[in-house]
Amino acid sequence: SSPPAAPPAPPASAKDLLNTPVKRTESGSGLSDEQLLEHCRNLAVQLLQAVRSDVLTVQQETNSKGFATRTTLGLMHRGTMVENMVIGGPAYNSQELSKGDKIIKVDDKEVEASDLKAAFIGPDTPGSLVTITVLTTTGEEKDVTMERMATGLIADRVQMFELFTTLKASAQEAGDQRAEVVVDKSIELWTKMLLADADARATIVNNVIGLEAQCEKWLVDQTATLDVVMGKAPKSSLDELGAGPAPAKRVVGSSRNLFATMSPGNSRLPSQE
């Protein structure tokens, strides 16, 4: 019988590879080992640039016709009371406001119900800041600072909510309780769909961010290793490789912690800014 096959040789360690001199030979491609290493390093640099590029931002275009302002806070109020917040809007995303909070100041100026619309609009510039001071349902006074959002980004949601609100107001005026229940259930289902979609998107974003961070770390390590092999950097520069965690990246939270319910109030329509 033939002798047993010899076990495969263990792979060379990184230390062994670093101690192996680079040969100045021609490969099958006509390139020397040194040229191939340079080519590998260039590829690593290009991959690193690709990993660091923004692949998550999506340009959204929605219908903003019919709105008198370019910006919105996605905040619906009845008088000076917070009535509802549009999912995805600045007020909703702040996680600081709740239905029933009383708005008492805007940008440190006391306001009445008649002042709110103009105060919320302000310069009507997307990205401009506005600070709202509210008296919460627990009696606490607090400031909430938000960025005004381009109306077009959540225009469809605002319009959909206004349609639901109008339907419920009509049902209340007609005394049709069954229609009110149907509208409430429709809003509840619509809200759950939006929240589920937001959760799914957040999961995808977090997964992509984690993968980007790990790939970035690997490519940085690989580039540094190639620099040492090619004699462009001392071996001591590798002492810190693999010692630390992957580069920190932003993490997108779940929408479940945000304002989760949107239900119209009585037959009087709330204002929306």
C-alpha positions as CSV (number, residue, x, y, z in Angstrom):
1,S,0.0,0.0,0.0
2,S,1.1,3.5,-0.7
3,P,2.3,5.6,2.2
4,P,-0.2,8.1,3.7
5,A,-0.2,11.5,2.1
6,A,1.8,14.1,3.9
7,P,-0.3,16.7,5.7
8,P,-0.5,20.1,3.9
9,A,2.1,22.6,5.0
10,P,0.7,25.3,7.3
11,P,0.2,28.7,5.7
12,A,3.0,31.1,6.1
13,S,2.6,33.6,8.9
14,A,2.5,37.3,8.3
15,K,5.9,37.5,10.1
16,D,7.4,34.9,7.7
17,L,6.0,36.8,4.7
18,L,7.5,40.0,5.9
19,N,10.9,38.4,6.4
20,T,10.9,37.0,2.9
21,P,12.8,39.2,0.5
22,V,11.0,40.5,-2.6
23,K,12.3,38.8,-5.6
24,R,13.2,40.8,-8.7
25,T,11.9,38.2,-11.1
26,E,9.6,38.4,-14.0
27,S,6.2,36.8,-13.6
28,G,4.0,35.3,-16.3
29,S,2.4,38.7,-16.7
30,G,5.8,40.2,-17.6
31,L,5.9,42.2,-14.3
32,S,8.4,41.9,-11.5
33,D,7.2,40.9,-8.1
34,E,7.9,44.5,-7.0
35,Q,5.6,45.8,-9.7
36,L,2.9,43.3,-8.8
37,L,3.1,44.5,-5.2
38,E,2.8,48.1,-6.3
39,H,-0.2,47.1,-8.4
40,C,-1.8,45.3,-5.4
41,R,-1.2,48.4,-3.2
42,N,-2.9,50.6,-5.8
43,L,-5.9,48.3,-5.9
44,A,-6.1,48.4,-2.1
45,V,-6.1,52.2,-2.1
46,Q,-8.8,52.3,-4.8
47,L,-10.9,49.8,-2.8
48,L,-10.5,51.9,0.3
49,Q,-11.7,55.0,-1.5
50,A,-14.7,53.0,-2.7
51,V,-15.5,51.7,0.7
52,R,-15.4,55.3,2.2
53,S,-17.7,56.7,-0.5
54,D,-21.4,57.5,0.4
55,V,-23.5,54.6,-0.9
56,L,-26.5,55.2,1.4
57,T,-27.7,58.7,0.4
58,V,-30.7,58.5,-1.9
59,Q,-32.0,61.5,-3.8
60,Q,-35.7,61.7,-3.1
61,E,-38.2,63.5,-5.3
62,T,-41.7,63.8,-4.1
63,N,-44.6,66.1,-5.0
64,S,-44.4,69.3,-3.1
65,K,-46.9,71.2,-5.2
66,G,-49.7,72.8,-3.3
67,F,-47.6,73.8,-0.3
68,A,-47.0,77.5,0.3
69,T,-43.6,77.0,2.0
70,R,-40.3,75.4,1.0
71,T,-39.7,74.0,4.5
72,T,-41.6,72.0,7.1
73,L,-41.1,70.8,10.7
74,G,-43.7,68.0,10.1
75,L,-45.5,69.3,13.2
76,M,-49.3,69.5,13.4
77,H,-50.9,71.6,16.2
78,R,-54.3,72.6,17.4
79,G,-53.9,76.1,18.9
80,T,-50.6,75.8,20.8
81,M,-50.9,72.1,21.5
82,V,-48.9,69.5,19.6
83,E,-51.5,67.4,17.9
84,N,-49.5,65.1,15.6
85,M,-46.1,64.7,13.9
86,V,-45.5,63.4,10.4
87,I,-43.3,60.3,10.3
88,G,-39.9,61.2,9.0
89,G,-40.2,64.9,9.7
90,P,-37.9,67.0,12.0
91,A,-40.4,67.0,14.9
92,Y,-40.9,63.3,14.7
93,N,-37.2,62.5,14.4
94,S,-36.3,64.7,17.4
95,Q,-37.8,62.1,19.7
96,E,-38.4,65.0,22.1
97,L,-42.0,66.0,21.5
98,S,-45.2,64.3,22.4
99,K,-48.8,64.7,21.6
100,G,-50.3,67.2,24.1
101,D,-47.2,69.2,24.7
102,K,-47.9,73.0,24.8
103,I,-45.8,75.2,22.7
104,I,-44.9,78.4,24.7
105,K,-41.9,79.8,22.8
106,V,-40.2,79.7,19.4
107,D,-36.6,80.9,19.3
108,D,-36.9,82.2,22.8
109,K,-39.9,84.4,22.0
110,E,-43.3,83.8,23.6
111,V,-46.0,82.8,21.0
112,E,-49.7,82.6,20.7
113,A,-51.6,80.2,18.4
114,S,-51.8,83.0,15.7
115,D,-48.0,83.4,15.8
116,L,-47.0,79.8,15.3
117,K,-47.2,79.5,11.6
118,A,-44.9,82.4,10.8
119,A,-42.5,81.4,13.7
120,F,-42.2,77.9,12.4
121,I,-41.6,79.1,8.8
122,G,-38.9,81.6,9.9
123,P,-36.5,82.1,7.0
124,D,-38.1,79.2,5.1
125,T,-34.6,77.8,4.4
126,P,-33.9,74.0,4.5
127,G,-31.4,73.3,7.2
128,S,-32.0,76.4,9.2
129,L,-32.5,75.9,12.9
130,V,-35.5,76.6,15.1
131,T,-35.8,76.0,18.8
132,I,-39.3,75.3,20.3
133,T,-39.9,75.6,24.0
134,V,-42.7,73.3,25.2
135,L,-44.5,72.6,28.4
136,T,-44.8,68.8,28.5
137,T,-47.8,66.9,29.7
138,T,-45.8,66.2,32.9
139,G,-45.3,69.9,33.6
140,E,-41.7,70.0,32.5
141,E,-40.4,72.9,30.4
142,K,-37.9,72.0,27.8
143,D,-36.2,73.3,24.6
144,V,-36.2,71.3,21.4
145,T,-34.0,72.4,18.5
146,M,-34.7,71.1,15.0
147,E,-33.6,71.7,11.4
148,R,-36.2,72.8,9.0
149,M,-36.7,70.1,6.3
150,A,-37.5,70.7,2.6
151,T,-41.2,70.1,2.3
152,G,-40.7,68.0,-0.8
153,L,-39.0,65.3,1.2
154,I,-42.1,64.4,3.2
155,A,-44.8,66.1,1.1
156,D,-46.5,62.9,0.2
157,R,-46.8,61.9,3.8
158,V,-48.1,65.3,4.8
159,Q,-50.7,65.2,2.1
160,M,-51.8,61.7,3.0
161,F,-52.2,62.6,6.6
162,E,-54.2,65.7,5.7
163,L,-56.5,63.5,3.6
164,F,-57.1,61.2,6.6
165,T,-57.7,64.1,8.8
166,T,-60.2,65.6,6.4
167,L,-62.1,62.3,6.1
168,K,-62.3,62.0,9.9
169,A,-63.5,65.6,10.3
170,S,-66.2,65.0,7.7
171,A,-67.3,61.8,9.5
172,Q,-67.5,63.6,12.8
173,E,-69.6,66.4,11.3
174,A,-71.9,63.8,9.8
175,G,-72.1,61.8,13.0
176,D,-70.8,58.7,11.2
177,Q,-69.0,56.8,14.0
178,R,-68.4,53.8,11.7
179,A,-66.5,56.0,9.2
180,E,-64.5,57.5,12.1
181,V,-63.4,54.0,13.2
182,V,-62.5,53.0,9.6
183,V,-60.3,56.2,9.2
184,D,-58.6,55.5,12.6
185,K,-57.9,51.9,11.6
186,S,-56.5,53.1,8.2
187,I,-54.2,55.6,9.9
188,E,-53.0,52.9,12.3
189,L,-52.3,50.5,9.5
190,W,-50.6,53.1,7.4
191,T,-48.4,54.2,10.4
192,K,-47.4,50.5,11.1
193,M,-46.4,50.2,7.4
194,L,-44.2,53.3,7.6
195,L,-42.6,52.2,10.9
196,A,-41.9,48.7,9.5
197,D,-40.3,50.2,6.4
198,A,-38.3,52.6,8.6
199,D,-37.1,49.6,10.7
200,A,-36.1,47.6,7.7
201,R,-34.2,50.5,6.2
202,A,-32.4,51.2,9.5
203,T,-31.3,47.5,9.7
204,I,-30.0,47.6,6.1
205,V,-28.1,50.9,6.8
206,N,-26.6,49.5,10.0
207,N,-25.5,46.4,8.2
208,V,-23.9,48.4,5.4
209,I,-22.2,50.7,7.9
210,G,-20.7,47.8,9.9
211,L,-19.5,46.1,6.7
212,E,-17.9,49.3,5.5
213,A,-16.1,49.8,8.8
214,Q,-14.7,46.3,8.8
215,C,-13.6,46.5,5.2
216,E,-12.0,49.8,5.8
217,K,-10.0,48.4,8.6
218,W,-8.9,45.4,6.6
219,L,-7.8,47.6,3.6
220,V,-5.9,50.0,5.9
221,D,-4.1,47.0,7.4
222,Q,-3.4,45.5,4.0
223,T,-2.0,48.8,2.6
224,A,0.2,49.2,5.6
225,T,1.5,45.6,5.2
226,L,2.3,46.1,1.6
227,D,4.2,49.3,2.4
228,V,6.4,47.3,4.8
229,V,6.9,44.5,2.3
230,M,7.9,47.0,-0.4
231,G,10.3,48.8,2.0
232,K,8.2,52.0,2.0
233,A,7.6,51.8,5.8
234,P,9.4,50.2,8.8
235,K,8.1,47.0,10.3
236,S,7.4,48.9,13.6
237,S,4.5,50.6,11.8
238,L,2.6,47.3,11.9
239,D,2.7,47.0,15.7
240,E,-0.7,48.6,16.0
241,L,-2.4,46.8,13.2
242,G,-5.4,44.7,14.3
243,A,-5.0,45.9,17.9
244,G,-7.9,48.3,17.8
245,P,-11.6,48.1,16.9
246,A,-12.9,48.9,13.5
247,P,-13.3,52.6,12.7
248,A,-16.3,54.1,14.4
249,K,-19.2,54.8,12.2
250,R,-22.6,56.4,12.8
251,V,-25.4,54.1,13.8
252,V,-29.0,54.6,12.8
253,G,-31.5,53.8,15.5
254,S,-34.8,52.0,15.2
255,S,-37.9,54.0,14.5
256,R,-39.7,52.1,17.3
257,N,-38.4,54.6,19.8
258,L,-39.9,57.5,17.8
259,F,-43.4,59.0,18.0
260,A,-45.4,55.9,16.8
261,T,-49.0,57.0,16.7
262,M,-50.8,59.5,14.5
263,S,-54.5,60.0,15.2
264,P,-56.6,63.0,14.2
265,G,-58.4,64.7,17.0
266,N,-61.9,66.3,16.8
267,S,-63.6,67.7,13.8
268,R,-61.5,70.9,13.8
269,L,-58.5,70.4,11.6
270,P,-55.1,70.9,13.1
271,S,-52.6,73.3,11.5
272,Q,-49.6,71.9,9.9
273,E,-46.1,73.4,9.5
